[in-house]
Amino acid sequence: MTVTKTYYHRPRVQRDERGEGVISAAIAVLVMAFIGVGMWVAFNATFQHAASHVNNQVNCIGQTSGTC
């Protein structure tokens, strides 16, 4: 009985994936930052609009003219 060894051919270029998790995490952080900026802009615009209406209503308290 003859025993032969089987050699598995390895590819010459091995792909290095050590930084993949860090890159994915950085992309996720950037996406969340852009979403946060968008939410802040929307909130700020809504708040400014609501504040102007509240100021208008407060200024109308006690007035009898039809400008309010």
C-alpha positions as CSV (number, residue, x, y, z in Angstrom):
1,M,0.0,0.0,0.0
2,T,1.4,3.3,-1.0
3,V,0.6,6.5,1.0
4,T,0.6,9.7,-0.9
5,K,0.3,13.2,0.6
6,T,-2.2,15.5,-0.8
7,Y,-1.0,19.1,-1.1
8,Y,-3.6,21.8,-1.4
9,H,-2.6,24.6,-3.6
10,R,-2.8,28.0,-1.9
11,P,-3.5,31.1,-3.9
12,R,-0.5,33.3,-4.2
13,V,-2.3,36.4,-3.3
14,Q,-4.1,36.2,0.0
15,R,-6.7,38.9,0.6
16,D,-6.2,40.8,3.8
17,E,-9.5,41.7,5.5
18,R,-8.2,43.1,8.8
19,G,-9.6,46.6,8.3
20,E,-13.0,45.7,6.9
21,G,-14.8,46.1,10.3
22,V,-13.3,49.5,11.0
23,I,-14.2,50.8,7.6
24,S,-17.8,49.5,7.9
25,A,-18.1,51.1,11.3
26,A,-16.8,54.4,10.0
27,I,-19.3,54.4,7.2
28,A,-22.1,53.7,9.6
29,V,-21.0,56.6,11.8
30,L,-20.9,59.0,8.8
31,V,-24.4,57.9,7.7
32,M,-25.7,58.4,11.2
33,A,-24.1,61.8,11.4
34,F,-25.7,62.9,8.1
35,I,-29.1,61.7,9.4
36,G,-28.6,63.6,12.6
37,V,-27.8,66.8,10.8
38,G,-30.9,66.4,8.6
39,M,-33.0,65.8,11.7
40,W,-31.5,68.9,13.4
41,V,-32.2,71.1,10.3
42,A,-35.8,69.9,10.1
43,F,-36.3,70.3,13.9
44,N,-34.8,73.8,13.9
45,A,-37.0,75.0,10.9
46,T,-40.1,73.5,12.6
47,F,-39.2,75.2,15.9
48,Q,-38.6,78.6,14.3
49,H,-41.9,78.4,12.5
50,A,-43.8,77.4,15.7
51,A,-42.0,80.1,17.7
52,S,-43.0,82.8,15.2
53,H,-46.6,81.8,15.5
54,V,-46.5,81.7,19.3
55,N,-44.9,85.2,19.4
56,N,-47.6,86.4,17.1
57,Q,-50.4,85.0,19.3
58,V,-48.8,86.3,22.5
59,N,-48.5,89.8,20.9
60,C,-52.2,89.7,20.0
61,I,-53.3,89.1,23.6
62,G,-55.3,92.1,24.8
63,Q,-55.6,93.8,21.5
64,T,-59.0,94.6,20.0
65,S,-58.0,95.4,16.4
66,G,-58.5,92.9,13.6
67,T,-54.8,92.6,12.7
68,C,-54.2,89.5,14.7
